[in-house]
Amino acid sequence: MSPGSMDTATGELLTASLRGLFAAPASADDLGARLADLGWDEVLAADPAWATTLLFTEQGRALAGSRALDDVVLAALSPVLPPAAHARAVLHPHPSGGAELSAAEGPLRGLLLAPVDGDTEVVVPVATGDGAALLTLPSAPVASRATPAGGFDPASGWLLVEGVHAPSDARALPAGAAWQDALSAGRRALSAEILGVCAAALAMAVRHTSARVQYGRPIASFQAVRHRLSEAHVAVTGARAVLDAAWQVAERSDAGWAATLAKVRAGRAQAECMRAAVQVLGATGLTQESEMHRFVTRAAALDALLGSRQQLTERIGTDLLAGAAMAPVAGI
Amino acid sequence: MPIEMDDFVAEVRSFLDAHAPRRPHGDAEVDWGTGIDRISYFSTDPPDVEAENVAAARAWQRRRYDAGLGWIVGPPEYGGRGLTAVHDMVYDSVEAEYEVPDTGVLSLIGLGMIGPTILAHAQQQIRERYLPAMYAGDVIACQLFSEPAAGSDLAAVSTRAVRDGDAWVIDGQKVWTSIAHHAQIGLALCRTDPDRPKHKGITAFLVDMSAPGVDVRPLRQMSGGAEFNEVFLTDVRVPDEHRIGAVNDGWRVALTTLMNERASVGGEGAGPAGRAVSLPFLTALLKANDRLGDAAARRRLAELYADQAATEYLNHQAVRRLREGGQPGPEASVSKLMYGQNLTRGAHFAAEVVGPRLLADTGEWGTFSWTELLLSTPALRILGGTEEIMKNILAERVLGLPKESGTDATTPFRELRRSGGTA
């Protein structure tokens, strides 16, 4: 995606700044502060599609972690949330349930991108009889039930939260359409992050196969190798096209549909891309000596957030057969 | 003279209203079980019906041309309108609302690929003679490129052209030539210097398909139709002014044609085969076969939908790039790969739903009719550059992977090992 309202030089400068920012190790909160120093809010306001895609692509490429996804979700929820008195975090839907929400009466469960403490308020989307609603909880009861997600990608820094009971006076604010908007915004951001991870993995596979010599020539000159990488490129390019299309319709009534499709296509692209990238690295790609495992696990973990490709594919198929309007994504 | 888009749309509508009926309803509605039961990619009409279709295509193209809409992006001195690719897109989208003859026989190869090549490389008198005639529907062009021993390795063409005074004498055999049996002219790649490396001894010529020594024979496909031909060229005399580009510079000419071909194959619209990837049609297929509760089918339908959306949007972006003044580039290979795969997956999806009813024509609507498409989809992964060649292009030109080893690009053509041309 090219910067719409920004000139190319500014775009390149910002890309370079973001790469520098993500290249230095930092905690999720430090990254937020550094983005603020960079004046990211202004960039975001000037061109949300370009800025969001760039930020998450670079975060994916660097395998970094931040609260940027919280910010995306909270921005979409801002029409229904009272102004924030303190820092806010989001308890995202628990990955095992896709995008399914905990029932408002509890117990609540979900995923935190990073630890919460002190004054931080935790916004928890919940299901009520009247649709999605938002609970805002103090950090302590949530933090006390949080354990590192570990598992497939321990480096993510994410925490899983189970069995939280909201205080009896907590009131769930009806979220209306804002939760669907937040889901769509989150899915677009995650798609960009997944594609950033793919781009880095593919670049690594290109470097390796161009340098690695067998039978007297670089292995990338063998069709069995180059065709795999071309297929991975096709998968990633197709997914990026759907993501661009999802941004084009972000203000329209079919935004949710398009964002879901983008997430499905990004999820599939990472599966195809990682399979190819691991294979062409040979046995090295299977070890922790190689960086490849970090791309593989991060891409899979991101795929699981806000609905995995399998869950969302099932959803789209069901909607199609139920007669959902088949939004002409390309007919823009 | 610049023209406002609103004025242009009004002009197009008034032209179409005067000459064509509107389509009865949008493509989204599917009346399963009614209408023509036919799903094909290639024409399988008997010769008389095919001839009528060609005549209708020519007549419609003439109408467009006379109204100043025959070559919207072409330069006015050669019969074009001198407008932008956006106007062209707008025209197509408005015309899609009307019932008009399919002009693919003219447009896919002649107007889409050969026309731009003539414009870019031919001498002025050839441009003046052929471009207006082509875009007016009078002259159909074909592409005399592939040979029995030069398929994916197109630069290995061995059809000879030898200079004889102010003419050239051409001898050889071309193959897989779409619509050669309707064409008046063909763009031929010929070997003019076998002592130079293969890419550097080729010259392009515009051949009169009615000249003595040109023999066109149909090739019947497994799907039933005979869209392609073999073309035998025996002592065919071509005047030097029909040479396109410089002597031995024919590969550059061919690249112009090939880039436009990939853009054209990958960017094709629905057509009769569009049904295979038309979601309303595939959904109707599942309903008609009582498979709404089949979770595997549901997931595959969603996957087909996602793939189709990706391809459509990629094409959309490619057109946008062209409109901003770009040339079709290696990214056209991505569209072409995805288009061939989508159509193949769509046909296989339908075949699985229909099951054994695919094999015998029992008269049941929407069953046996899938056969033709199923047997045609392999062609989509071959024509216009095989999938393997597309992946090589992406590997080298987009991913920057090292070239395959081999010395054939530097060895004189005469010394190369070549295939005999039989399978």
Interface residues (C-beta under 8 A of the other chain):
Chain A: L202 V206 T209 S210 R217 P218 A220 S221 F222 Q223 R226 H227 L229 S230 E231 H233 V234 T237 G238 A239 A241 V242 D244 A245 L261 V264 R265 R268 Q310 T313 E314 R315 I316 G317 T318 L320 L321 M326 P328 V329 A330 I332
Chain B: A28 L279 P280 T283 L286 K287 L292 A295 A297 R298 R299 R300 L301 A302 E303 Y305 A306 D307 A309 A310 T311 E312 Y313 L314 N315 H316 Q317 E331 V334 L337 M338 E388 M390 K391 N392 L394 A395 E396 V398 L399 G400 L401 P402 K403 E404 S405
